[in-house]
């Protein structure tokens, strides 16, 4: 269903099995159609933009030798452009990978890397037509069957970190909108039926509450710094923390308005932090208003 010339490019490679249909219906339909026609024991999901490591697929498949494991996530690695924004986005992703690695050691990862993951064909559950997050929906259905989702550090897939905050924000809004959608479709995740209930809540749900916690923390800190029920050393402490918040958010807003400031690491980090958390609020708005299409669009 592609409309950007991809079909014609793929047809130049006769060794590639190409499934073509019209009209364009979105990624869930494409994945469901491909999985239905798949004959191999293992299905490997990848994105078109990234480059796979030479032994990445082999490492994923090897982990599936364990019958208790139902899905294996690859490791997305960003390049190292000089742009400060890209470096800060890459820093966030390093933090995300560390969490996934620890989750996998405890039981299961709360989602996989969309750029590269593998499952057994027999475990695939068709996606609903308007699903936005296949890299969450596919593995959690396998989790529901009682199998584990693991992170395979070393099954590398390579990409360049986005240097444009607006582009990264657009991608993040879509992802966060998809989170709300998935929560609504899979209410069992909030019950004892979910074997990774704590990982799910702390990694997926609480993160969406951070913007509201930031607002509450700022207002509370302002009240305490103004001297309500606090005096002495406590007043000094809350005054300093309030000034620190003002400075951090001020740098972030200034960096957003004046591009030259984005070349400095701390102002840029503040700007990225603010915009990505604001994206969580916008993601909820987009979900409620159903404004995001299931059809994939280029982000840059």
N, C-alpha and C positions, 0 to 999 in steps of 0.2 A: 503493500500500500504506500510505498514511499513516493514522494512527489518532487524530490530534489536531484534526480538523476542517479540515485544509488543503484536502482535496478539494472540500468544499462551498464554500469561499471562492473557489477557482480557477474553479469552474463559473459564478460570477457574471460572469466576463469572457469573452464569446463569441468574442472575437478571439484568445484564447489556445488553442493546441492542447494538449489535456490527455490524457495517457495514464494510464489507471487499471487497476490489476490487484490481485488479492488471492490469497494473504495477503501480509502485509508480509514482504519478503525482503532488505531492506538496500539501501544505496546502489549497490554494484556492479551489481546486477540492474537497478536503475532507470536507471543510465547506459547499460548495454548495450542495454536495451529502447529507450530514446530514440534512441541512435545508430543502431540497426538501422532505425528508422522515419524517420530524418533524410533529407531530400532535397537540402538546400543543400550547396554546395561546402565551406563552412567550418562547423565546430561550435565554439560558444563555451560554455564551462563557467563557471557562476557559483554562488555560494551564495545562499540566499534572504534572509539577514539584511542583507547589505551593500547600499550604494547605489552604482551605477555613475556615473562621470563621463560627461558628455554625449557626448564624442567618444572614449571609451575603446575601444569595440568597433571603431570605424573605424581607430584606431591599430593595434590588434592585426591586423586584416585587411590593412592596408597592408604590414605586415612580412612577411606570408605571400606577397606578390608575388614575393619572392625564393625560387626553387625549392630553394635549399640549406637554407632554414629550414623546419622541420617543426612547431614549437610555439613559441608566444609567450606569455610570462607578463605579466600586468598588474602594477600597483604598488599594494599595499595600504597605505592611509594611515589612521592612527588619529587619532581626535579628541583633544582636549586637556583632559580632565577634570582637576579640581584634585587628585584623589586621587593620592597619591605612588606607590602600587603600580602604578596604570595608567601613570604616567609612566615608571616603570622598565621595565615590560613594553614600552612604546612605544620606549624607548631600545634595548632588545634587538633589536626589529624593525628599527630604523634600521641597526643593525650588520649584521643579516641581509641587508637590501636592498643595502647597499654590497658585500657579498661576492658576491651574485648578479649585480650589475651588472658587477663585474670579471670574474667567470667567463664571462659572456656575451661580453665583449670578447675573451677569450682563445680560447674555442671555444663552449662550451655551459654552461648553468646546470644544476646538479645537482638538478633539481626545479623546480616552478613554484608560483605563488601559487594555492592552491586556490580562493580567492574569485573569481578571474578569469583564465582562460587560453583560448587558441584553437588549434585544429589543423585540418588538412584532413580531411574525412570519410574520404577514401581511406586515410589513415594510421592511423585508429583501430584498435587491437587490443583485442578484448573482454577485459574484466577477469575474473579468476578470481572465483568466487562469494563468497569470504570476504576479498577484498582490503580493507585498511583505508585505504590511501593512494592514492586515484586520482590525486592531483596529483603523485605520484611515478611510479606504475606507467604511466600513460598516456604521459607524455613520454619515459620511458626506452626504451619499445618503439619510439618514433619515432627516438630516438637510435641504437638498434641497427640501424635501416635506413640509417644513414649521414647523417641530417639533423641540423641544429643545433637547439638549444633556446636561445632568447634572452629577455632581460628587457627589456620596453618601459617605460622610465621615462616617466611622463606619461600612461599608460593607467590612470587612477586608479580605484580602488574604495575606498569609505570605510566605516569601521567605528569603533566605540568600543572602546578598550583595556579589557580586563578589570580591574576595580578589586579583585576578590576573588582572592587568591593561590590559594585552594583550587580555585576554578573553573578558573583558568589551569593549575594543576597537573594537574587531571583531563584537560584537553584535551591537555596536553603528554605525559602518560603514554600516551594513546591514539596520539598521533603517533609517539612513540618505539617503542611496541610494533609499530606498522606498519612502522617502519624495519627491525626485526629480521625481520619477516615477508617484506618485500620482498627483503632480502638473501638469505634462504633460497630464495625463488622465482627469483631472478635471480643465480645464482652467476657468470655471465659478467661481471658488473660488477667482479669481483676479478681479471680476467684482462686480457691485452693486447688483447682484443676491445673493451674499453671505451675509446673515444677520449678520455674525460675521467677517466682512472683517478686521476690525482693530485687533481683537484678533488673527485672522489667520496670518496676516502679522507680527505682533509683536512677536507672540509665535513660529510660524513655519518658516516663511521666513527670518526675520531679524536675527534669531539665526544662520542661515546658512551663514550669511555674517560676523559673528564675526571674523573668522580667517583673513579675508582680512582687516577688520577694525583694528585688532591688528597690522598687518604689516604696515598699513598707519600711525597709531598712533606712532609706534616705529620710523619710518623714519622721520616723522614730528617733533617728540620730539628731535631727534638727531640734526636736522637742527637748531631748536630753541636753543638747549643747546650749539650749536657751536657759537652762538652769532649773527646769521643772523636776523637783524631787531629787536633785543631784547637787552636790557641792564638793569643794575641796579637790582632791586628786581625781575623783570621778568626773567632775566637771571639765577638768583639763583634758582627761582622756577622751571624753565624748566630743569635745571641741576639736581636738586633733583629728579624730576619725571623721568628723563631719567635713573639716577642711580638706582632708585627703579625698573624700568622695567628690566634693565640689571640684577639686583640681583634676581628678581623673576624668569625670564626665565633661568638664570644661575643655580639657585637651582633646577628648574624643569629638565633641561637637565642632571645635575649631579645626581639627584635622579634616573633618568632613566638608567644611566650607572652604578651607584654603588648602588646595592640593599640595603646595610646597611643604606643608607640615607633615604630609604623609610619608615623606622621605625619612622622618625620624621615627625610630622604632616604638618608643613609648606612646606618643600621640597616635600613631597608626594602630597600635595594639588596642588602645582605648576605643578608637573609631570602629574597628572590626568587632570588638566585644559588644559595643552598643548596638550596632546595626544587626548583628546576628541574633541578639536577644530581642530586638524589635521585630525581627522576622518571625519569631515565635508567636507574637501577638498578631501579626498580619496573617500568619498561617491559619490561625483560628478563625479570623474574619473571612478569609478566602474559603475555608471549609464551610462555614455557616451560610455564606452567600453562594456557594457552589460555582465559583468563578474560574477554577482551574480546570482546563481540559485534559482528558486522558491522553490526547494526542501529543506526542513529544515534539518539542521545539528546540532549536539550537539556542544555547545560552550565550554564545559568543561567535 
